[in-house]
Amino acid sequence: RADFLTFWRFLDFDLRANMLKWFMIDILISIAFYAILGFVGIFLFKRIEFTKNFLNNRNIIIFLSIFYLIVGVFLSKLDGSKNLVFDIGYAFGNYFSCFVGAVIATFLAMRFKFSFKNELFYYSLSGSIIFGTVLTIIFQ
């Protein structure tokens, strides 16, 4: 941590501002990507009879969320991380982007109304988690 703080203090202010700007752009692109995956989830899971009955349950969404957090911890290890705090932050950061993308997809699919109890939110979050996990594992 001391090495990072020393490195961060000696950077030029403009360079630090540019780095933060690119990190924010990366987060926004990630949220938009997960929103697209949420739309795919809504489109697909609403039309498949098995997923209509299966993914409409709150417990399944909780299990998928825990699965995504655990996979996020393991994926951060592929980047060469040896710090558990970084691993947990990496997992929660990915889940945050996934959750916000699902909320945006649901908000747009419901025509600017939103409810956590609506089945479209469950389909959207399931699509974001399932397809996001597959694509993250493929492109990691």
Backbone as CSV, one residue per row, in Angstrom:
resi,resn,N_x,N_y,N_z,CA_x,CA_y,CA_z,C_x,C_y,C_z
1,ARG,0.825,-1.189,0.000,0.000,0.000,0.000,0.865,1.246,0.000
2,ALA,1.959,1.225,0.744,2.830,2.399,0.814,3.437,2.700,-0.550
3,ASP,3.775,1.653,-1.298,4.337,1.871,-2.631,3.320,2.538,-3.544
4,PHE,2.071,2.105,-3.465,1.038,2.707,-4.299,0.811,4.163,-3.914
5,LEU,0.759,4.454,-2.605,0.547,5.845,-2.177,1.711,6.735,-2.591
6,THR,2.916,6.222,-2.501,4.075,6.994,-2.943,3.987,7.243,-4.440
7,PHE,3.632,6.225,-5.189,3.475,6.364,-6.631,2.368,7.370,-6.956
8,TRP,1.254,7.292,-6.228,0.103,8.161,-6.495,0.416,9.618,-6.183
9,ARG,1.168,9.876,-5.102,1.498,11.260,-4.721,2.422,11.927,-5.727
10,PHE,3.308,11.155,-6.323,4.278,11.745,-7.227,3.772,11.900,-8.654
11,LEU,2.596,11.379,-8.932,2.024,11.588,-10.256,1.559,13.026,-10.409
12,ASP,1.651,13.491,-11.587,1.152,14.830,-11.901,-0.366,14.845,-11.717
13,PHE,-0.919,15.982,-11.276,-2.361,16.087,-11.023,-3.169,15.810,-12.281
14,ASP,-2.711,16.307,-13.437,-3.439,16.074,-14.682,-3.453,14.590,-15.045
15,LEU,-2.336,13.928,-14.795,-2.264,12.508,-15.084,-3.219,11.722,-14.182
16,ARG,-3.281,12.107,-12.893,-4.212,11.444,-11.978,-5.654,11.675,-12.414
17,ALA,-5.968,12.892,-12.832,-7.325,13.191,-13.288,-7.666,12.375,-14.536
18,ASN,-6.704,12.230,-15.450,-6.934,11.418,-16.649,-7.141,9.951,-16.298
19,MET,-6.365,9.446,-15.340,-6.522,8.054,-14.929,-7.913,7.828,-14.342
20,LEU,-8.367,8.733,-13.488,-9.700,8.593,-12.894,-10.792,8.709,-13.948
21,LYS,-10.573,9.586,-14.934,-11.553,9.727,-16.009,-11.661,8.429,-16.800
22,TRP,-10.532,7.780,-17.090,-10.573,6.527,-17.839,-11.176,5.405,-17.017
23,PHE,-10.943,5.408,-15.679,-11.581,4.412,-14.833,-13.092,4.595,-14.844
24,MET,-13.563,5.823,-14.820,-14.999,6.086,-14.841,-15.611,5.675,-16.185
25,ILE,-14.892,5.942,-17.266,-15.381,5.532,-18.582,-15.460,4.006,-18.653
26,ASP,-14.480,3.318,-18.074,-14.489,1.859,-18.040,-15.692,1.338,-17.255
27,ILE,-16.001,1.963,-16.139,-17.155,1.550,-15.334,-18.451,1.792,-16.093
28,LEU,-18.577,2.926,-16.757,-19.794,3.227,-17.517,-19.985,2.264,-18.684
29,ILE,-18.896,1.905,-19.362,-18.979,0.928,-20.449,-19.404,-0.430,-19.897
30,SER,-18.884,-0.801,-18.746,-19.248,-2.069,-18.125,-20.728,-2.086,-17.745
31,ILE,-21.234,-0.994,-17.183,-22.651,-0.920,-16.816,-23.526,-0.990,-18.069
32,ALA,-23.130,-0.297,-19.132,-23.901,-0.348,-20.378,-23.893,-1.759,-20.959
33,PHE,-22.760,-2.439,-20.884,-22.656,-3.808,-21.377,-23.583,-4.741,-20.592
34,TYR,-23.588,-4.604,-19.269,-24.475,-5.434,-18.451,-25.941,-5.084,-18.671
35,ALA,-26.243,-3.834,-19.002,-27.624,-3.464,-19.332,-28.059,-4.171,-20.617
36,ILE,-27.162,-4.250,-21.588,-27.472,-4.977,-22.826,-27.702,-6.455,-22.526
37,LEU,-26.861,-7.033,-21.661,-27.059,-8.433,-21.278,-28.370,-8.604,-20.504
38,GLY,-28.761,-7.584,-19.737,-30.044,-7.623,-19.044,-31.205,-7.637,-20.021
39,PHE,-31.092,-6.842,-21.098,-32.125,-6.872,-22.146,-32.193,-8.238,-22.814
40,VAL,-31.037,-8.840,-23.051,-31.008,-10.184,-23.633,-31.685,-11.176,-22.688
41,GLY,-31.416,-11.041,-21.386,-32.061,-11.906,-20.410,-33.572,-11.741,-20.387
42,ILE,-34.023,-10.500,-20.438,-35.469,-10.252,-20.474,-36.070,-10.872,-21.729
43,PHE,-35.425,-10.653,-22.862,-35.942,-11.154,-24.136,-35.999,-12.676,-24.161
44,LEU,-34.935,-13.334,-23.706,-34.876,-14.791,-23.779,-35.686,-15.474,-22.689
45,PHE,-35.500,-15.042,-21.451,-36.096,-15.767,-20.327,-37.606,-15.577,-20.244
46,LYS,-38.123,-14.524,-20.853,-39.560,-14.329,-20.852,-40.244,-15.282,-21.832
47,ARG,-39.511,-15.761,-22.806,-40.098,-16.599,-23.843,-39.909,-18.103,-23.615
48,ILE,-38.994,-18.470,-22.742,-38.732,-19.886,-22.470,-39.552,-20.297,-21.247
49,GLU,-40.353,-21.327,-21.403,-41.294,-21.723,-20.343,-40.576,-22.177,-19.070
50,PHE,-39.487,-22.924,-19.209,-38.756,-23.404,-18.030,-38.199,-22.248,-17.211
51,THR,-37.628,-21.268,-17.889,-37.048,-20.144,-17.156,-38.115,-19.236,-16.576
52,LYS,-39.295,-19.219,-17.163,-40.395,-18.429,-16.589,-40.713,-18.916,-15.184
53,ASN,-40.729,-20.214,-14.995,-41.052,-20.777,-13.691,-39.850,-20.829,-12.758
54,PHE,-38.669,-20.967,-13.314,-37.473,-21.187,-12.507,-36.827,-19.878,-12.042
55,LEU,-36.627,-18.939,-12.946,-35.910,-17.708,-12.616,-36.804,-16.632,-12.006
56,ASN,-38.055,-16.938,-11.778,-38.976,-15.982,-11.199,-38.953,-16.029,-9.675
57,ASN,-38.081,-16.836,-9.103,-37.997,-17.048,-7.669,-36.872,-16.193,-7.080
58,ARG,-37.138,-15.527,-5.977,-36.145,-14.654,-5.350,-34.945,-15.453,-4.837
59,ASN,-35.167,-16.674,-4.354,-34.066,-17.488,-3.843,-33.063,-17.844,-4.936
60,ILE,-33.536,-18.095,-6.130,-32.643,-18.406,-7.248,-31.758,-17.202,-7.555
61,ILE,-32.327,-16.012,-7.491,-31.552,-14.794,-7.750,-30.481,-14.613,-6.675
62,ILE,-30.798,-14.917,-5.439,-29.804,-14.814,-4.361,-28.674,-15.808,-4.591
63,PHE,-29.011,-17.042,-4.967,-27.974,-18.039,-5.251,-27.111,-17.632,-6.438
64,LEU,-27.735,-17.095,-7.483,-26.960,-16.619,-8.636,-26.036,-15.469,-8.244
65,SER,-26.499,-14.592,-7.382,-25.672,-13.468,-6.940,-24.481,-13.948,-6.125
66,ILE,-24.702,-14.891,-5.233,-23.593,-15.439,-4.451,-22.605,-16.165,-5.371
67,PHE,-23.123,-16.914,-6.322,-22.271,-17.590,-7.306,-21.413,-16.572,-8.061
68,TYR,-22.027,-15.453,-8.476,-21.297,-14.449,-9.244,-20.207,-13.799,-8.401
69,LEU,-20.481,-13.580,-7.119,-19.462,-13.013,-6.242,-18.300,-13.989,-6.048
70,ILE,-18.596,-15.264,-5.893,-17.531,-16.260,-5.727,-16.707,-16.393,-7.006
71,VAL,-17.379,-16.414,-8.150,-16.654,-16.472,-9.421,-15.795,-15.221,-9.594
72,GLY,-16.292,-14.067,-9.156,-15.507,-12.831,-9.240,-14.231,-12.902,-8.424
73,VAL,-14.295,-13.522,-7.252,-13.081,-13.691,-6.435,-12.079,-14.579,-7.156
74,PHE,-12.549,-15.672,-7.756,-11.644,-16.564,-8.466,-11.091,-15.922,-9.738
75,LEU,-11.896,-15.109,-10.413,-11.409,-14.448,-11.624,-10.353,-13.400,-11.309
76,SER,-10.443,-12.784,-10.150,-9.412,-11.814,-9.789,-8.081,-12.512,-9.537
77,LYS,-8.125,-13.771,-9.150,-6.889,-14.548,-8.983,-6.214,-14.789,-10.324
78,LEU,-6.990,-14.835,-11.415,-6.386,-15.012,-12.738,-5.566,-13.799,-13.151
79,ASP,-5.886,-12.634,-12.585,-5.096,-11.436,-12.863,-3.796,-11.407,-12.081
80,GLY,-3.578,-12.384,-11.218,-2.340,-12.460,-10.452,-2.433,-11.787,-9.103
81,SER,-3.611,-11.559,-8.603,-3.776,-10.906,-7.313,-3.455,-11.867,-6.181
82,LYS,-2.769,-11.343,-5.168,-2.475,-12.135,-3.978,-3.088,-11.498,-2.745
83,ASN,-3.924,-10.507,-2.940,-4.519,-9.770,-1.841,-6.009,-10.096,-1.763
84,LEU,-6.453,-10.606,-0.631,-7.850,-10.995,-0.467,-8.785,-9.794,-0.529
85,VAL,-8.357,-8.663,-0.013,-9.193,-7.458,-0.042,-9.434,-7.018,-1.490
86,PHE,-8.392,-7.078,-2.315,-8.556,-6.744,-3.732,-9.515,-7.723,-4.405
87,ASP,-9.397,-9.001,-4.070,-10.265,-10.020,-4.668,-11.734,-9.756,-4.343
88,ILE,-12.013,-9.444,-3.086,-13.392,-9.162,-2.679,-13.885,-7.877,-3.343
89,GLY,-13.029,-6.863,-3.413,-13.401,-5.623,-4.098,-13.658,-5.834,-5.578
90,TYR,-12.852,-6.667,-6.202,-13.036,-6.991,-7.617,-14.386,-7.667,-7.838
91,ALA,-14.725,-8.621,-6.964,-15.991,-9.340,-7.084,-17.181,-8.402,-6.874
92,PHE,-17.115,-7.561,-5.834,-18.220,-6.639,-5.579,-18.316,-5.556,-6.647
93,GLY,-17.188,-5.142,-7.206,-17.220,-4.162,-8.295,-17.907,-4.709,-9.525
94,ASN,-17.586,-5.963,-9.873,-18.265,-6.598,-11.003,-19.744,-6.795,-10.721
95,TYR,-20.075,-7.199,-9.494,-21.481,-7.408,-9.163,-22.243,-6.078,-9.169
96,PHE,-21.604,-5.015,-8.696,-22.248,-3.698,-8.707,-22.581,-3.282,-10.136
97,SER,-21.633,-3.448,-11.053,-21.885,-3.112,-12.456,-23.009,-3.967,-13.025
98,CYS,-23.004,-5.239,-12.683,-24.043,-6.157,-13.155,-25.411,-5.754,-12.609
99,PHE,-25.486,-5.428,-11.333,-26.748,-5.069,-10.699,-27.294,-3.758,-11.269
100,VAL,-26.433,-2.761,-11.413,-26.880,-1.470,-11.956,-27.317,-1.632,-13.414
101,GLY,-26.603,-2.448,-14.186,-27.016,-2.711,-15.561,-28.372,-3.379,-15.629
102,ALA,-28.630,-4.316,-14.707,-29.932,-4.985,-14.669,-31.041,-4.020,-14.273
103,VAL,-30.749,-3.119,-13.345,-31.739,-2.115,-12.937,-32.065,-1.192,-14.109
104,ILE,-31.045,-0.760,-14.844,-31.273,0.120,-15.999,-32.081,-0.602,-17.070
105,ALA,-31.738,-1.863,-17.343,-32.482,-2.634,-18.355,-33.940,-2.805,-17.939
106,THR,-34.175,-3.078,-16.668,-35.551,-3.229,-16.196,-36.304,-1.916,-16.263
107,PHE,-35.622,-0.842,-15.880,-36.244,0.484,-15.920,-36.675,0.847,-17.339
108,LEU,-35.836,0.553,-18.300,-36.175,0.853,-19.695,-37.218,-0.113,-20.253
109,ALA,-37.145,-1.383,-19.848,-38.115,-2.372,-20.350,-39.510,-2.127,-19.787
110,MET,-39.581,-1.561,-18.588,-40.885,-1.273,-17.977,-41.392,0.123,-18.343
111,ARG,-40.750,0.744,-19.292,-41.127,2.075,-19.769,-41.074,3.107,-18.648
112,PHE,-39.856,3.226,-18.055,-39.519,4.241,-17.066,-40.281,4.088,-15.754
113,LYS,-40.611,2.866,-15.409,-41.109,2.511,-14.085,-40.188,1.409,-13.589
114,PHE,-40.126,1.229,-12.282,-39.219,0.200,-11.771,-39.774,-0.394,-10.489
115,SER,-39.562,-1.691,-10.337,-39.920,-2.391,-9.109,-39.015,-3.609,-8.976
116,PHE,-38.486,-3.805,-7.764,-37.664,-4.988,-7.522,-38.505,-6.262,-7.505
117,LYS,-39.794,-6.134,-7.328,-40.674,-7.308,-7.248,-41.170,-7.768,-8.609
118,ASN,-40.888,-7.024,-9.637,-41.352,-7.375,-10.977,-40.499,-8.519,-11.528
119,GLU,-41.149,-9.417,-12.264,-40.414,-10.544,-12.833,-39.403,-10.097,-13.882
120,LEU,-39.592,-8.948,-14.514,-38.614,-8.466,-15.495,-37.266,-8.178,-14.837
121,PHE,-37.283,-7.707,-13.595,-36.013,-7.473,-12.895,-35.290,-8.794,-12.660
122,TYR,-36.025,-9.839,-12.280,-35.399,-11.146,-12.076,-34.808,-11.677,-13.380
123,TYR,-35.534,-11.529,-14.468,-35.010,-11.969,-15.767,-33.776,-11.160,-16.159
124,SER,-33.828,-9.872,-15.914,-32.716,-9.010,-16.289,-31.471,-9.318,-15.464
125,LEU,-31.629,-9.450,-14.155,-30.479,-9.757,-13.309,-29.932,-11.151,-13.613
126,SER,-30.820,-12.094,-13.875,-30.362,-13.438,-14.245,-29.581,-13.412,-15.557
127,GLY,-30.077,-12.673,-16.525,-29.364,-12.561,-17.797,-28.019,-11.889,-17.639
128,SER,-27.971,-10.831,-16.841,-26.700,-10.143,-16.620,-25.695,-11.057,-15.933
129,ILE,-26.146,-11.800,-14.934,-25.231,-12.671,-14.202,-24.795,-13.858,-15.063
130,ILE,-25.739,-14.536,-15.675,-25.394,-15.746,-16.434,-24.540,-15.415,-17.651
131,PHE,-25.003,-14.501,-18.481,-24.254,-14.175,-19.692,-22.969,-13.408,-19.366
132,GLY,-23.000,-12.592,-18.321,-21.788,-11.885,-17.895,-20.733,-12.847,-17.400
133,THR,-21.133,-13.872,-16.667,-20.174,-14.875,-16.183,-19.551,-15.625,-17.355
134,VAL,-20.380,-16.035,-18.290,-19.864,-16.780,-19.444,-18.871,-15.930,-20.236
135,LEU,-19.256,-14.694,-20.527,-18.362,-13.841,-21.318,-17.119,-13.428,-20.552
136,THR,-17.233,-13.232,-19.253,-16.057,-12.887,-18.452,-15.073,-14.049,-18.403
137,ILE,-15.587,-15.261,-18.269,-14.700,-16.433,-18.256,-14.055,-16.643,-19.624
138,ILE,-14.819,-16.442,-20.685,-14.259,-16.632,-22.026,-13.161,-15.616,-22.323
139,PHE,-13.401,-14.348,-21.979,-12.459,-13.298,-22.359,-11.456,-12.961,-21.267
140,GLN,-11.437,-13.692,-20.180,-10.475,-13.432,-19.114,-9.152,-13.947,-19.581
